[in-house]
Amino acid sequence: MARAAIVLLGLLLAGCAGARPPEELAGLWSSGPAACAAGVGVRFRADAIEAVYQDEAETLFARPQYEIQERNGRTFRVRIVYALPRVGRGAQLAGAHGVLVLARQNGGGIAPVAHTLIDGLTGSARVRIANDPAAALLTLEPCGPHPWREDLRGRAPA
């Protein structure tokens, strides 16, 4: 009986842990070489997408769920569902969430191609991409060596 309880607890804890981000999103991502050199950028983690300022980190998107939509050759698309923060002390109802789709760009970076905010109570959606702060914030390139920047022999692709 004790073993069954331990196994059940392990399964519950494993289910509570966030899904790991795709390996393509590992490391620090920034808006350019100067930001990379300063250690400023974005990290994709299992429990949050974080803005990183050298030794400090701030949560941008909480509890992201990563779903790879496309991964072949030069194409990569990942759908990220994240929780929106609750503002104020409202009723404990189903919260709103966002859906962000990031895609690989020609230069080896990533950028949002879709961003939707969904009301958890009514199911209504608001699609944002023009003048969306997330689009500016998440148009990024990897800091340091990254497979998208190198061909099979370690050289930059032509």
N, C-alpha and C positions, 0 to 999 in steps of 0.2 A: 504494500500500500504506500509506503514512504517513497519507493522508487517511482511509482506512478505519479505521485504528487510532484516530485522533482522534475520528471519528464514534462508534465503538464506546465509547470512553472517555466521551464526552459522554452517551451513552445510559445507561451504567452509573451515572454520577454523578447523572443526573436520576432514575433509579429509586431511588437511595439517599436522595434528599431526601424529607422527609416531605410528605404532602399538606397543602396549606394549609387552615386552618380556614375554615368558611363566613364570608362577609362579615358576616353577622348577629352573629357573635361577636367582631368586631374591637373593639379598644380595651380599656380597663380595666373590669372588672365587680367590684362590691363588694356588701356586705351592706346598705348604706344610705348616705345622704348624708354622714354624718360620716366614714365610711371612705373615701368618694370624695374628700372634701376633704383628707384626710390622705394620699392617694396609696396607700392600702392596698387590695389586692384580688387578683383573678385575671386573668391574661392567657392567652388561647388562642393558641398558636403552632404552627408546623408541627412543630417538634422536641420540644416539651414544653408541658404546661399548667403554668403557674407561679404561685406565690403571690408577690405583689409587696408589698414594704415600702419605700415611697418609692424609694430608689436600689438596693435589693437585691432579688434574685429567687431563689426556691428551687423546684426541680422537684417538682411534686406527682405528675404522671403523665407517664412518659417515652414517647417515640415514639408519640404518638396518631395514629390513623387515623380521619379524620372521614368519615362517610357520612350524607348528608342523607336522612332517611326521609320527611319531609313538609315542603313549603314552598309554602303557598298562602294568600293573604289573611292571616288572623290566626293561622293554624296553622303551627308550626315545630317539628320534631323532628329531632334529630341523634343518631346512634349513634356513640359514640367507643370504639374498641378501643385499649387501652393496655397496655404491657408492665409487669409487676410486677417489682420489683427482686429479684435473686438474693440470698439471705441465706446467708452463710457461703461455704465453698469446696467446695460440692457438685460432683457430676459435671456436665459440660457437656451436659445434656439439654435438651430443649425446655422453655422456661420457661412459667410460668403467665402468664395475662393477664386483664385485666378488661374488661368491656363495660358502658359507662355510657350511658344514654339520657337526654338533656336535652330538655325541652319548654318552649315559651314559655308563660308564665303570663298571667293576665288583666291584671295591672298593668304588663306590658311587660318583666318579668324572665324568668329561666329557673330551672328546678329539675329535679333528677333525678326520673324516673318509674320507672326500673329501674336496678339495679346488680347485675351478676353477676361472680363470680370463677371462673375456669375453670382447672383443672389441665391444663397442656399435655401431661403424660405420660399421664394416664388419661382425660382428657376429662370428668371429673366437674365439676359446677358447684355453686356455692353462691350462692343468690340472697339479696341483702341489700337492704332498703330501710328496715325498722323499725330505729331506733337506729343507722343507718348514718352514720358520720362524714362520708362523701362527700356525703350528702344535706344535712347542715347546712352543709358547706363550699361546696357549689356551688348553693345557693339564693341567687341573685344578681340584681342589677339593673344596667343599664349606667350608667356614669359619663358625664356630659355628654350632649349631644344624641344621640339615636338614633332611627331611623325608626319603631321600635315605639311611641315616645312622642309622635309628631307625626303629624297627618294630612297630606294633600297640600299644604295651605297653610301648614304650619309651626306649626299650633296643636295643643295637646294634644287628643287624641280625647275625645269626650264619653262 
